[in-house]
Amino acid sequence: MQVAGRVFETIPLLLEDRLVLIALRPALSDDFEYCRRIYFAEMEWIIEKLQLNRASQTATFRQYWDPTQVRIITLDGADVGWLQTIAQHTEVFLAQLFVDRDFQRRGIGTEVMRRFMSAAQECGQAIRLNVVKINPCVRLYERLGFRVIEEDDRKFYMKRDPDP
């Protein structure tokens, strides 16, 4: 991932009492199915609960997935998730962040977010994201200093400004 031209590097992390390496690699067009699978595995309950149209969700996913904006999260070389970021003038939009269910609740997503926030801070960039209100990740984003700047019936629109 790049934030204002800065490349996101390998992240050493102590996980379950052993040192592991979290890295981000550029996505290839072949990664589309991997990302789609994880997206719908994690979003299926939200799609059902909010009674969203699955066909519409599939079409939207296909339309907005852009390998130039996507990075695959790896843990010791194995793919464990992905994120999509879009650089905008003075801020970066975090469009997607997903960690495969088998690797959740181990601090991987939190560590990726912390490094992403650090890179944005170094560049003086704010980070924006949108999250469905019923998504448990809302608590993570609040803990990391994001604040709700707007909301609608389904989503919170959140932002984290760079520290002064």
N, C-alpha and C positions, 0 to 999 in steps of 0.2 A: 504494500500500500504506500502511496505517496501522499504526503501532506505538504503542500507548497514545494514540491520537488524533492522532499526528503524521503528516502527509502526506508521502509519499516524493516528492522533487522530481526535476526533470530533472538528469541527470548528464553534465557534459562529460567526455569521455574522449579522449585521444590514441590513435588507432587507426591503425596502418599509416601513421604520419607525417602524419596529418591529424586535426583536431579534429572529433569527431562528438558528437551528443547522444543519450544513452540516457535514455529516459523510461519511466514506467510509467503506463498508462492503465487505468481501470476496465474490467473485462470486461463485455460485453453478452451476452445469451443467444445472439445470433448467433455469438459467438466459440467456442461449444461445439465445432463441427466442426473449427475451426482447432486448438484445443487437443488434441482427440482425435487428429487426424492426427499432430501432432508427438509426442504421448505414445507412440503405437504405433510410429511410425517409430524412435524411440529405444529403446523397450522390447522390440521384437520379438525381438532376439537373447537378451535376458534371459528372456523368456517361454519361448523354445525351449530354452535351456540348462537352465533349472530345471524344464522340462516342466510348465509351468502351463497351466491350462485357459483358452484364449483367450476362449471365451464368458463364462466367469466373470469374467475380467479386464475384458471389455467392460462387463458389467453393473455391476461394482464401480466402474469409472470413471464411468459414467453416474450412479450413485447418489451418489458423493462430490463430483463436480464442482459447485461452487456459485459462480455468478458474483459473489456478494457478497464472496467470499474470494479471487477471482482477479484478478490484474493482468496485462495484456499488456505485454511488454517491447518497446519500439520503439527503432529505431536510425534517427536522422534521419527520423522519422515513419513508417517501415516496420515492420510487425510482424515480430519476430525470435524471439520466445519468450514464455514465460508462467511465472508462479509463483502458488502458492496458499498463503496463510498463514492460520492460525487463532489468534486471540488467546485466550489462556487466562490465568487469574489473574495469576501473576507471570512468565509466560513466553509465548513465541510459538512455535507449532508450524509449521515449514516443511514443508508437506505435499507440495509439488511444486515443482520448478524445472527447466525445460527450455528450451534454446536450440536453435533450428532448426539442423540439421546444417550447412547452408551458412554459418552464422555462428559455429560453434564454434571454439575454440582461438584466439580473438582477444581474450580478456580480458573479454568482456561478462558472462558468468556470475559471474566472480570479482568484477568491479566491482559488480554488483548485490548480491552477497553482502556485500561490504565495507560498502556503504551500508546494507544491511539490518541488519548487525551494529552499525554506528554508531548507527542510530536506536534499536535495542534497548538499547544501552549507555546512551544518554542517558536512557532511561526506566527504567533499572535492571532490565531484563528479560533473563532467560535465553532461549536459543533451543534448541529441540529439533528433531530430525529423525530419520527412519529411512531407511536406505539399504541396498540389496541388497549383500551382501558382495563380489560379483564386479563391481560397478559401479566404473569407474575414478574416479568422483567421490569415493570414499572418501579418496583422497590429498589432494584439494582441501580437503575438510572438515577433515582432520587438520592440514593446513598453516594453515588459518584458525583453529585453536585448539579445534576440537571434539574431545571425548573420548568414547570408547565407555563407556556406563554400563550397558549390558546387550546381550546378543546371543542369537539363537536360531540354528537351523540355516541360515537364509537371510539374516537381516538383522542389521545393527548398529543399535543405538539410541544416538544420539549427542546430546550436549548441550554448549553453550557458555555458561558462566555469565558474567554481566557482570563486568568488571574491578572490583576494590574501589575 
